[in-house]
């Protein structure tokens, strides 16, 4: 979607704050008719800007309050290795984010666990996936900022 006006941006802000808002609530807030608002949201979905709507859960209350960042180094830099590694990582539910990096670290994982023994079980599953050169784990001491909101561009006139 090439052109996001101030109404589109406001709709995206509202939905990032609370995806359970009804079309009627959204329409009233942005001063559109219900049908016009529904069309706008549908266009944002069809353009892929709104990928899906989900419930955000509290990891602490669900027993997964420990965040571990895992830096992976490998001497394997080929497609077959990456496919094997990606499949293995996808099968470990505690790994909630997975990135290919530039710089000294090849891959970075974000892992949510209950405690150190839980992380040790995840670690043992991870090192069985494929050959890794180095695995370095850092435990987050405090979550200072955490958001799922995407910074939105200014509206175009």
C-alpha positions in Angstrom: 0.0 0.0 0.0 1.8 3.1 -1.3 -0.3 5.8 0.4 -1.1 5.8 4.1 -3.1 8.9 5.1 -3.7 10.1 8.7 -6.8 7.9 9.0 -4.9 4.8 8.0 -2.1 5.7 10.5 -4.6 6.3 13.3 -6.4 3.0 12.5 -3.0 1.2 12.7 -2.2 2.9 16.0 -5.5 1.9 17.5 -5.2 -1.7 16.3 -1.7 -2.0 17.6 -2.9 -0.9 21.0 -6.0 -3.1 21.0 -6.8 -5.5 18.2 -10.1 -6.4 19.8 -11.7 -3.1 19.0 -14.8 -3.5 16.8 -15.1 -1.9 13.5 -17.9 0.3 15.0 -15.5 1.4 17.8 -12.7 2.1 15.3 -15.1 4.0 13.0 -16.3 6.2 15.8 -12.7 7.0 16.9 -11.5 8.0 13.5 -14.8 9.7 12.4 -15.7 7.3 9.5 -18.8 5.4 8.7 -18.7 1.7 9.8 -18.6 0.6 6.1 -15.8 3.0 5.2 -13.8 2.0 8.2 -14.3 -1.7 7.4 -13.1 -1.1 3.8 -10.0 0.7 5.1 -9.1 -2.1 7.5 -9.8 -4.7 4.8 -7.4 -2.8 2.4 -4.7 -2.7 5.1 -5.1 -6.4 5.6 -5.1 -7.2 1.8 -2.0 -5.1 1.4 -0.3 -7.2 4.1 0.2 -4.2 6.4 -2.0 -5.9 9.0 -0.7 -9.4 9.0 -2.9 -10.9 11.7 -4.5 -10.0 15.0 -3.4 -11.8 18.1 -3.7 -11.8 21.9 -0.6 -10.8 23.8 0.0 -13.1 26.7 1.9 -12.4 30.0 5.0 -14.7 29.9 5.5 -14.2 33.7 2.0 -15.4 34.6 2.4 -18.4 32.3 5.7 -19.5 33.8 8.0 -18.3 31.0 9.3 -15.2 32.6 13.0 -15.7 32.0 14.3 -14.2 28.7 17.5 -15.6 27.2 19.3 -14.2 24.2 21.4 -16.9 22.5 24.2 -15.9 20.1 25.1 -18.7 17.6 28.2 -18.9 15.6 28.8 -21.5 12.9 31.4 -22.3 10.3 28.7 -23.7 8.0 27.4 -21.0 5.6 25.3 -23.0 3.1 21.6 -23.3 2.3 21.3 -27.0 3.4 22.8 -26.2 6.8 20.5 -23.2 7.3 17.4 -25.2 6.3 18.2 -27.9 8.8 18.9 -25.4 11.5 15.8 -23.3 10.8 13.6 -26.5 10.8 15.1 -27.6 14.1 14.6 -24.1 15.7 11.0 -24.0 14.5 10.4 -27.2 16.5 11.4 -25.7 19.8 8.5 -23.6 21.0 10.6 -21.8 23.7 12.5 -20.1 20.9 10.2 -17.2 20.1 12.4 -15.1 17.8 15.2 -16.1 15.4 17.4 -13.8 13.4 20.3 -14.1 10.9 22.8 -11.4 11.9 25.6 -9.4 10.5 28.9 -9.0 12.4 30.5 -11.5 14.7 27.4 -13.5 15.5 25.7 -15.5 12.8 22.3 -16.1 14.4 20.5 -14.6 17.4 17.7 -16.4 19.2 15.3 -15.1 21.9 14.2 -17.8 24.2 11.5 -17.7 26.9 11.8 -20.2 29.8 10.7 -20.7 33.4 14.2 -21.1 34.9 17.8 -22.3 34.3 17.0 -26.0 34.2 14.3 -25.3 31.6 16.8 -23.4 29.5 19.3 -26.2 29.9 16.7 -28.6 28.3 16.2 -26.1 25.5 19.9 -25.8 25.0 20.3 -29.6 24.8 17.6 -29.8 22.1 19.2 -26.9 20.2 22.7 -28.4 20.1 21.2 -31.7 18.7 19.7 -29.9 15.7 23.0 -29.4 13.8 26.7 -28.7 14.3 27.3 -25.3 15.9 30.7 -23.6 16.4 29.7 -21.6 19.5 26.6 -21.0 21.6 26.6 -18.1 24.0 23.7 -17.4 26.3 22.8 -14.1 28.0 20.1 -14.0 30.6 18.1 -10.8 30.7 18.2 -9.3 34.2 15.3 -6.8 33.7 12.9 -6.0 30.9 13.0 -2.2 30.6 11.1 -1.8 27.4 9.1 -4.3 25.4 6.5 -3.5 22.8 5.0 -5.2 19.8 4.1 -1.8 18.2 5.7 -1.0 14.9 6.9 2.7 14.6 4.5 4.1 12.0 5.5 6.6 9.3 4.0 10.0 9.3 0.9 10.2 7.1 1.2 11.4 3.6 -0.9 14.3 2.5 
